[in-house]
């Protein structure tokens, strides 16, 4: 076998291209190209086994690093196309502390009777079941996927694993809700505050450091801030009520909302704040 033919076949595969596309490029350049038969033979006999062996060794090294440790994993799925008409989904579980992908599962839509919204739940279960046999999982963080939440809540095999929701997706959903609330009558002035409300949610989660009452105390501050009220009697946790920022410069950006106005009330409803 010519070395160039072998290297070309492997490079086509590793670059994510297909033989058909590369062959078309060669045709435009009037350049000879290996046949599809040779490409598939090299791929089957040499490239794929080598890639699989490298993948298995890497995965084994990662799992061995958890000996005597509890894992906190973050999971999410990615479809091969936008919307709910995807044919394949890859579900990955990552460890943010180790900065690595711990496991990935690929799901075919035919495995869930053609219902692509169900692929993420299947990918999640497969990944969790495989990892549970080799490492101890203390917590798993996902987006607010309804089926995954139901599985974690109802299945006994996951009863010892804490399930948390990803803050990034939480902030994204809050941003969307504020934008929707701003479309109501007399609420147009709420729209410029959407990004600030989302950022404050992330800030509140960081400041809370796992404390639910602290999270509420900091999160509820946004209702005071947007109406230019930066000091008040008490927070819900009993601390002195005030914003966490320092003195503000002359306000030249987003216009303050009026307390009790339709926009202010719409913000409270969209964030499900009852104070």
Legacy VTK file of the C-alpha trace (Angstrom):
# vtk DataFile Version 3.0
C-alpha trace
ASCII
DATASET POLYDATA
POINTS 275 float
0.000 0.000 0.000
1.278 3.461 -0.855
1.821 5.607 2.243
0.112 8.568 0.573
-3.067 6.575 -0.034
-3.130 5.407 3.576
-2.498 8.888 5.015
-5.054 10.472 2.700
-7.789 8.032 3.730
-7.080 8.569 7.430
-6.931 12.369 7.092
-10.289 12.469 5.284
-11.825 10.557 8.186
-10.175 12.555 10.989
-11.029 15.908 9.391
-14.731 15.058 9.468
-15.047 15.073 5.679
-16.524 12.368 3.451
-14.891 10.585 0.553
-17.625 11.796 -1.777
-16.918 15.476 -1.057
-13.150 15.054 -1.303
-13.480 13.096 -4.546
-15.529 15.973 -6.014
-12.796 18.447 -5.038
-10.177 16.242 -6.742
-12.336 16.112 -9.843
-12.390 19.940 -10.018
-8.596 19.982 -9.624
-8.102 17.156 -12.146
-6.316 15.275 -9.370
-6.284 11.491 -8.967
-8.038 10.215 -5.838
-8.216 6.860 -4.088
-11.379 4.874 -4.776
-14.226 4.707 -2.278
-13.517 0.965 -1.894
-9.927 1.615 -0.819
-11.050 4.405 1.508
-13.595 2.178 3.254
-11.131 -0.730 3.547
-8.455 1.458 5.170
-11.049 2.988 7.440
-12.426 -0.405 8.518
-9.142 -2.245 8.961
-6.808 0.445 10.336
-8.273 3.868 11.143
-11.398 2.977 13.142
-9.706 0.297 15.324
-6.854 2.707 16.138
-9.272 5.503 17.028
-11.382 3.146 19.163
-8.304 1.869 20.982
-7.106 5.414 21.708
-10.586 6.400 22.911
-10.862 3.377 25.214
-7.434 4.049 26.756
-8.267 7.699 27.355
-11.643 6.836 28.927
-10.013 4.214 31.164
-7.403 6.704 32.386
-10.137 9.233 33.211
-12.242 6.700 35.120
-9.188 5.412 37.019
-8.570 8.966 38.276
-11.835 8.757 40.276
-10.642 5.968 42.547
-11.620 7.000 46.074
-13.375 10.158 44.820
-16.987 11.122 44.245
-17.802 12.612 40.855
-19.867 15.730 40.186
-20.854 15.627 36.518
-22.511 18.014 34.066
-24.613 16.561 31.250
-26.180 17.828 28.049
-27.195 16.518 24.641
-26.461 17.816 21.158
-28.554 17.033 18.089
-27.106 16.670 14.615
-29.600 19.262 13.338
-31.680 22.065 14.898
-35.245 21.568 16.049
-36.932 18.264 16.851
-36.230 16.393 13.613
-32.720 15.160 14.418
-31.595 11.668 13.418
-28.701 11.381 15.901
-27.962 12.834 19.321
-24.712 12.728 21.267
-25.085 12.976 25.047
-21.980 13.883 27.044
-21.210 13.896 30.749
-18.340 16.200 31.700
-16.440 16.980 34.883
-15.958 20.732 35.149
-13.339 20.367 37.891
-11.183 17.998 35.841
-11.992 19.878 32.609
-12.718 16.720 30.636
-15.487 14.690 28.987
-16.041 11.578 31.087
-18.399 9.722 28.750
-20.364 10.201 25.511
-23.283 8.207 24.152
-24.717 8.404 20.622
-28.457 7.764 20.208
-30.272 6.988 16.959
-33.813 8.332 16.661
-34.965 4.844 15.606
-34.132 3.621 19.116
-36.922 5.837 20.503
-39.535 4.987 17.845
-38.735 8.075 15.784
-39.511 10.518 18.620
-36.429 12.764 18.668
-37.369 14.650 21.903
-36.906 11.322 23.742
-33.301 10.852 22.598
-31.784 13.070 25.297
-33.388 11.066 28.098
-32.123 7.789 26.635
-28.616 9.187 26.154
-28.609 10.421 29.745
-29.711 7.066 31.172
-27.181 5.097 29.145
-24.346 7.374 30.209
-25.328 7.296 33.876
-25.834 3.520 33.951
-22.439 2.849 32.392
-20.572 5.250 34.695
-22.357 4.038 37.838
-20.729 0.638 37.343
-17.220 2.093 37.588
-17.319 5.348 39.596
-19.328 6.826 42.459
-21.486 9.733 41.261
-22.401 12.232 43.973
-24.235 14.828 41.860
-25.282 15.375 38.261
-26.138 18.771 36.762
-28.390 19.052 33.687
-30.687 21.540 32.006
-34.355 21.555 33.007
-35.246 18.601 30.786
-38.646 17.316 31.917
-37.987 13.641 31.168
-34.558 13.622 32.822
-35.999 15.332 35.908
-38.713 12.652 36.113
-36.162 9.842 35.759
-33.966 11.270 38.522
-36.979 11.752 40.781
-38.711 8.390 40.269
-36.002 5.796 39.526
-34.593 4.018 42.571
-31.266 3.419 40.822
-30.570 7.178 41.024
-31.986 7.808 44.510
-28.523 8.403 46.039
-27.482 10.909 43.361
-28.286 14.592 43.782
-29.819 16.211 40.698
-29.239 19.938 40.103
-30.191 22.263 37.260
-27.624 24.174 35.284
-27.477 27.887 36.162
-26.552 28.913 32.627
-29.775 27.437 31.275
-31.665 28.937 34.215
-30.410 32.411 33.345
-31.238 31.833 29.682
-34.828 30.859 30.557
-35.217 33.905 32.808
-33.974 36.155 29.997
-36.602 34.657 27.694
-39.392 35.096 30.273
-38.564 38.765 30.821
-38.600 39.386 27.077
-42.017 37.694 26.830
-43.312 39.758 29.774
-42.169 42.968 28.070
-44.537 42.257 25.165
-47.581 42.795 27.363
-49.509 46.057 27.245
-47.643 49.034 28.797
-44.584 46.861 29.540
-42.290 47.883 26.704
-39.882 49.653 29.091
-39.122 46.263 30.724
-37.303 44.940 27.637
-33.983 46.824 28.187
-33.707 45.191 31.625
-33.807 41.584 30.332
-30.034 41.080 30.150
-29.449 42.759 33.524
-32.026 40.500 35.207
-30.350 37.420 33.721
-26.907 38.561 34.873
-28.243 39.273 38.362
-29.559 35.705 38.568
-26.058 34.362 37.894
-24.609 36.847 40.402
-27.130 35.765 43.071
-26.277 32.093 42.562
-22.572 32.816 42.959
-23.055 34.912 46.089
-25.405 32.349 47.669
-22.727 29.629 47.572
-25.358 26.898 47.965
-27.574 28.648 50.556
-31.227 28.770 49.464
-32.196 31.650 51.790
-29.152 33.668 50.707
-30.057 33.015 47.079
-33.547 34.421 47.646
-32.201 37.435 49.520
-29.832 38.449 46.738
-32.202 37.470 43.909
-35.099 39.550 45.260
-32.862 42.637 45.252
-33.520 43.041 41.539
-37.091 44.212 42.201
-35.746 47.123 44.245
-32.844 47.953 41.952
-34.921 48.321 38.777
-37.047 51.034 40.440
-33.950 52.958 41.619
-34.381 51.783 45.213
-31.018 50.642 46.547
-31.737 50.527 50.290
-34.774 49.114 52.076
-35.693 47.740 55.505
-34.837 44.023 55.426
-33.925 41.189 53.081
-35.813 37.905 53.352
-32.882 36.408 55.288
-33.088 39.127 57.938
-30.044 41.063 56.738
-30.049 44.812 56.012
-31.790 45.489 52.721
-29.445 47.071 50.206
-27.957 46.421 46.780
-24.501 44.917 46.578
-23.088 47.587 44.259
-21.354 50.799 45.286
-22.430 54.369 44.487
-23.910 54.633 41.013
-22.920 57.321 38.506
-25.558 59.530 36.964
-27.987 57.151 35.315
-27.704 57.642 31.576
-28.432 54.117 30.354
-31.525 52.000 30.980
-34.483 54.000 32.267
-35.663 53.102 35.758
-39.063 51.426 36.103
-41.830 52.931 38.207
-42.613 51.008 41.397
-45.946 49.219 41.056
-46.141 49.982 37.332
-47.370 47.334 34.847
-43.736 46.635 33.893
-42.671 46.209 37.517
-45.590 43.888 38.259
-44.942 41.934 35.053
-41.331 41.407 36.168
-42.489 40.058 39.526
-44.893 37.644 37.837
-42.375 36.420 35.271
-39.797 35.718 37.985
-42.438 34.197 40.328
-41.493 36.588 43.135
-44.335 37.202 45.582
-42.771 39.839 47.835
LINES 1 276
275 0 1 2 3 4 5 6 7 8 9 10 11 12 13 14 15 16 17 18 19 20 21 22 23 24 25 26 27 28 29 30 31 32 33 34 35 36 37 38 39 40 41 42 43 44 45 46 47 48 49 50 51 52 53 54 55 56 57 58 59 60 61 62 63 64 65 66 67 68 69 70 71 72 73 74 75 76 77 78 79 80 81 82 83 84 85 86 87 88 89 90 91 92 93 94 95 96 97 98 99 100 101 102 103 104 105 106 107 108 109 110 111 112 113 114 115 116 117 118 119 120 121 122 123 124 125 126 127 128 129 130 131 132 133 134 135 136 137 138 139 140 141 142 143 144 145 146 147 148 149 150 151 152 153 154 155 156 157 158 159 160 161 162 163 164 165 166 167 168 169 170 171 172 173 174 175 176 177 178 179 180 181 182 183 184 185 186 187 188 189 190 191 192 193 194 195 196 197 198 199 200 201 202 203 204 205 206 207 208 209 210 211 212 213 214 215 216 217 218 219 220 221 222 223 224 225 226 227 228 229 230 231 232 233 234 235 236 237 238 239 240 241 242 243 244 245 246 247 248 249 250 251 252 253 254 255 256 257 258 259 260 261 262 263 264 265 266 267 268 269 270 271 272 273 274
